[in-house]
Amino acid sequence: MSAQVFVKLFVIFAVVAVGWAVGRSGRLGSGDPARTLSNAAFYIFVPALLFRTTARVDFHTLDPTTLLAFFVPTLALLALVYGAELWRRQADHGAAAAPSVRAITASFGNTVQVGIPLAAALFGEAGLAIHVTIVSLHSLTLLTVLTALVELDLARERRRSDPTHAHLARLLATTARNTLIHPVVLPVLAGLTWNLSGAALPPFADEILQTLGLAVVPLCLVLIGVSLAHYGMRGAVRSATALALIKLIVHPLAVIAFGHWVLGLAGLPLAIVVMMAALPVGSNALIFAQRYETLPAETNSAVVVSTLGFVATAPLWLAALHVLG
């Protein structure tokens, strides 16, 4: 691995450390600065970047093999974790939503807060275009599958306690709407729609979106550090560590094995899908856990553990990619 990659990784984690130090100092106020920064990122800057990038992506240059290399092993891992946790829940009568919550924790990466800065810093605009294209399908695919699974489990639980309960269709419609109206999914869909229309972005609109998008990398990296300082390590560390290891080791291993040795993927596309799989647990997993009031402490701990662990595992996966050429 080149010295340039090490320098870029050092810069990324140095900015995270700055956010952590400022968060620990209390200079950001006594409230919840992580939530304030997160809202600014997710509702202003990230949507601008995602819309602009998606609206300008040339989908004709994206090989479907790249999508298969990421989504086939990702969905397989999701199904394996969900199935194992479903069997365990039935054995110990755990919470109905627990299998889906642990499945999303083990498979849903931080593709925006960590992934976008990493792709932009290490692979440039060409790599970012591939990354954002996969992100455009990432949330839609995983959140839709997991929402359907958790709602089916909850519906079965309700029917078990109340045989007359029959509101599954309404519940699925509500959760599908909540999935689509999302600060990551919605701008991507809007950008895809604009892209398919064939129209160019007006110069003034493109300038506004570009200016807002420039804030994403530093803001999201600082946000990670502030979140680590504010929330710390709470809850079930042992189970959270196991889920973090699945996300940081098993997930990218499955992608690199399937993508490289089964599909023959190489070069920049392989690097993007492997590093996307190697990302730490995403904040959407915590939002998912909080929505269904199941294992929020464990999920938050998994986010923290995996984010810290990513400092050590990211260079290892970059080194593996370097060996593969």
C-alpha positions in Angstrom: 0.0 0.0 0.0 1.4 3.4 -1.0 2.4 6.1 1.4 -0.2 8.4 -0.1 -3.0 6.1 1.0 -1.5 6.0 4.6 -1.4 9.8 4.6 -5.0 10.1 3.5 -6.2 7.6 6.1 -4.2 9.5 8.7 -5.8 12.8 7.7 -9.3 11.2 7.9 -8.8 9.8 11.4 -7.0 12.9 12.6 -10.2 15.0 11.7 -12.3 12.4 13.6 -9.9 12.8 16.6 -10.4 16.6 16.4 -14.1 16.1 16.6 -13.7 13.8 19.6 -11.4 16.2 21.4 -13.8 19.2 20.9 -16.7 17.0 22.0 -14.9 16.0 25.1 -14.0 19.6 25.9 -17.7 20.6 26.2 -17.1 23.6 23.9 -20.1 22.6 21.8 -22.6 23.2 24.7 -24.4 21.1 27.3 -27.1 19.7 25.0 -26.7 17.1 22.3 -24.2 18.5 19.8 -23.9 15.2 18.0 -27.6 15.3 17.2 -27.3 19.0 16.0 -24.4 18.2 13.7 -26.1 15.0 12.5 -29.3 16.9 11.6 -27.2 19.5 9.7 -25.4 16.8 7.8 -28.4 14.6 7.0 -30.9 17.4 6.2 -28.7 19.9 4.4 -25.2 19.0 3.2 -25.4 15.2 2.5 -28.7 15.5 0.5 -27.1 18.2 -1.6 -24.1 16.1 -2.4 -26.1 12.9 -3.1 -28.5 14.7 -5.4 -25.8 16.5 -7.4 -23.6 13.3 -7.7 -26.6 11.1 -8.6 -27.9 13.5 -11.1 -24.6 13.6 -12.9 -23.7 9.9 -12.7 -23.3 8.2 -16.1 -25.0 4.8 -15.4 -23.9 3.5 -18.8 -20.3 3.3 -17.4 -21.4 1.1 -14.4 -21.0 -2.6 -14.9 -23.8 -4.6 -13.3 -21.2 -7.0 -12.1 -20.1 -4.3 -9.6 -23.6 -4.2 -8.1 -23.8 -8.0 -8.0 -20.4 -8.2 -6.3 -21.7 -6.0 -3.4 -25.4 -6.9 -3.0 -25.3 -10.7 -3.4 -22.9 -11.3 -0.5 -24.4 -8.5 1.5 -28.0 -9.9 1.3 -26.6 -13.4 1.9 -24.9 -12.2 5.1 -28.1 -10.3 6.2 -30.2 -13.5 5.6 -27.7 -15.7 7.6 -27.6 -13.3 10.6 -31.4 -12.9 10.5 -32.0 -16.6 10.3 -29.6 -17.4 13.1 -31.1 -14.7 15.4 -34.6 -15.8 14.5 -33.8 -19.4 15.6 -32.2 -18.0 18.8 -35.1 -15.8 19.5 -37.6 -18.6 19.2 -35.5 -20.6 21.6 -35.2 -18.0 24.3 -38.4 -16.0 23.5 -36.6 -12.8 22.8 -38.0 -9.6 21.2 -39.7 -10.0 17.9 -37.6 -7.3 16.2 -34.3 -8.5 17.6 -33.4 -10.7 14.5 -33.9 -7.8 12.1 -32.1 -5.3 14.3 -29.0 -7.5 14.6 -29.1 -8.3 10.9 -29.0 -4.6 10.0 -26.2 -4.0 12.5 -24.1 -6.7 10.9 -24.7 -5.7 7.3 -25.6 -2.0 7.0 -22.4 0.2 6.7 -21.9 3.8 7.3 -21.8 4.6 3.6 -22.5 8.3 4.0 -20.6 9.7 7.1 -17.5 7.4 6.6 -18.0 6.0 3.2 -18.3 9.2 1.2 -15.3 10.9 2.8 -13.3 7.7 2.4 -14.3 7.2 -1.3 -13.6 10.9 -2.1 -10.3 11.0 -0.3 -8.9 7.6 -1.5 -10.4 7.1 -5.0 -11.4 10.6 -6.3 -14.4 11.6 -8.3 -14.4 8.4 -10.3 -14.5 6.3 -7.2 -17.1 8.5 -5.5 -19.4 8.2 -8.5 -19.3 4.4 -8.2 -19.8 4.6 -4.4 -22.7 6.9 -4.6 -24.4 4.8 -7.3 -24.2 1.8 -4.9 -25.4 4.0 -2.0 -28.4 5.0 -4.2 -29.5 1.3 -4.0 -28.0 0.4 -0.7 -30.5 2.1 1.6 -33.4 1.3 -0.6 -32.5 -2.4 -0.9 -31.4 -3.2 2.7 -34.0 -1.0 4.5 -36.8 -2.3 2.4 -35.9 -6.0 3.0 -35.3 -5.4 6.7 -38.4 -3.4 7.2 -40.5 -6.1 5.5 -38.9 -8.8 7.7 -39.4 -6.9 11.0 -42.9 -6.0 10.2 -43.7 -9.6 9.3 -42.2 -10.7 12.6 -44.2 -8.1 14.5 -47.4 -9.0 12.7 -46.8 -12.7 13.6 -46.2 -11.7 17.2 -49.5 -9.6 17.3 -51.4 -12.4 15.7 -50.1 -14.8 18.3 -51.4 -12.6 21.1 -54.5 -11.4 19.2 -55.8 -13.7 16.4 -58.2 -10.9 15.1 -55.3 -8.6 14.4 -55.1 -7.9 10.6 -53.3 -4.7 9.8 -50.2 -6.0 8.1 -50.9 -4.2 4.8 -51.4 -0.9 6.6 -48.2 -1.3 8.6 -46.1 -2.3 5.5 -47.5 0.8 3.6 -46.5 3.1 6.5 -43.0 1.7 6.9 -42.5 1.7 3.1 -43.4 5.4 3.1 -41.1 6.1 6.0 -38.3 4.3 4.2 -38.7 6.4 1.0 -39.1 9.7 2.8 -35.5 9.6 4.2 -32.8 12.3 4.0 -30.5 9.8 2.1 -33.0 7.9 0.0 -35.2 10.8 -1.1 -32.4 13.0 -2.6 -31.0 9.9 -4.4 -34.4 9.2 -5.9 -34.8 12.8 -6.9 -31.3 12.8 -8.4 -32.0 9.5 -10.3 -35.2 11.0 -11.7 -33.3 14.1 -12.8 -30.6 11.9 -14.4 -33.1 9.9 -16.3 -34.8 13.0 -17.6 -31.6 13.8 -19.5 -31.6 17.5 -18.4 -28.5 19.3 -17.2 -28.5 21.0 -13.8 -28.8 24.8 -14.2 -25.4 26.4 -13.5 -26.6 28.4 -10.4 -28.2 25.2 -8.9 -25.1 23.2 -9.6 -23.0 25.8 -7.9 -25.2 25.9 -4.8 -25.2 22.1 -4.5 -21.5 21.9 -5.0 -20.9 24.5 -2.3 -23.1 22.6 0.2 -21.5 19.3 -0.8 -18.0 20.5 0.0 -19.0 20.6 3.7 -19.9 16.9 3.8 -16.4 15.5 4.3 -15.2 17.6 7.2 -18.6 17.8 8.9 -19.3 14.1 8.8 -15.8 13.2 10.0 -16.1 15.7 12.9 -19.5 14.3 13.7 -18.1 10.8 14.1 -15.6 12.1 16.7 -18.3 14.2 18.5 -20.6 11.2 18.6 -17.9 9.0 20.1 -17.2 11.6 22.8 -20.9 12.3 23.6 -22.4 8.8 23.6 -19.3 6.7 24.6 -19.6 3.0 25.2 -22.9 1.9 26.7 -24.7 -1.4 26.9 -23.9 -4.9 25.7 -20.3 -4.6 24.6 -19.7 -8.3 24.1 -22.5 -8.8 21.7 -21.8 -5.5 20.1 -18.2 -6.5 19.5 -19.3 -9.7 17.9 -21.6 -7.8 15.5 -18.8 -5.3 14.8 -16.4 -8.1 13.9 -19.0 -9.6 11.4 -19.3 -6.2 9.8 -15.6 -5.3 9.7 -14.2 -8.8 8.8 -16.9 -11.2 7.5 -18.7 -8.8 5.3 -15.7 -7.5 3.3 -14.3 -11.0 3.2 -17.5 -12.3 1.6 -17.5 -9.4 -0.9 -13.9 -9.8 -1.9 -14.3 -13.6 -2.3 -17.5 -13.4 -4.4 -16.5 -10.3 -6.3 -13.0 -11.2 -7.2 -12.9 -15.0 -7.3 -16.4 -15.7 -8.5 -17.2 -12.7 -10.7 -13.7 -11.8 -11.7 -14.0 -8.1 -10.6 -10.8 -6.1 -10.3 -9.4 -2.6 -10.1 -11.3 0.4 -8.9 -14.8 -1.3 -8.9 -13.5 -4.1 -6.7 -11.8 -1.6 -4.3 -15.0 0.4 -4.0 -17.3 -2.6 -3.2 -14.8 -4.1 -0.7 -14.2 -0.9 1.1 -17.9 -0.2 1.2 -18.4 -3.7 2.8 -15.5 -2.9 5.2 -17.2 0.2 6.6 -18.3 0.4 10.2 -21.9 0.0 11.3 -24.1 2.8 10.0 -26.3 5.2 12.0 -29.3 3.8 10.2 -28.9 0.7 12.3 -29.3 2.7 15.4 -32.3 4.6 14.0 -33.8 1.2 13.1 -33.2 -0.1 16.6 -34.7 3.0 18.2 -37.8 2.9 15.9 -38.6 -0.6 17.0 -37.4 -0.1 20.6 -35.2 -3.1 20.5 -31.5 -3.4 21.5 -30.7 0.3 21.0 -27.8 0.2 23.6 -26.2 -2.8 21.9 -26.6 -1.2 18.4 -25.1 2.1 19.6 -22.2 0.2 21.1 -21.7 -1.7 17.8 -21.5 1.6 16.0 -18.8 2.9 18.4 -16.8 -0.4 18.5 -16.9 -0.8 14.7 -16.0 2.8 14.1 -12.9 2.5 16.3 -12.1 -0.9 14.9 -12.3 0.5 11.4 -9.0 2.4 12.1 -7.2 -0.9 12.3 -9.2 -2.9 9.7 -9.3 -0.3 6.9 -5.6 -0.4 6.2 -5.7 -4.2 6.2 -8.3 -4.3 3.5 -6.5 -1.7 1.5 -3.4 -3.8 1.7 -5.3 -6.9 0.6 -6.6 -4.9 -2.4 -3.1 -3.7 -3.2 -1.9 -7.3 -3.2 -4.7 -8.2 -5.6 -3.7 -5.3 -7.9 
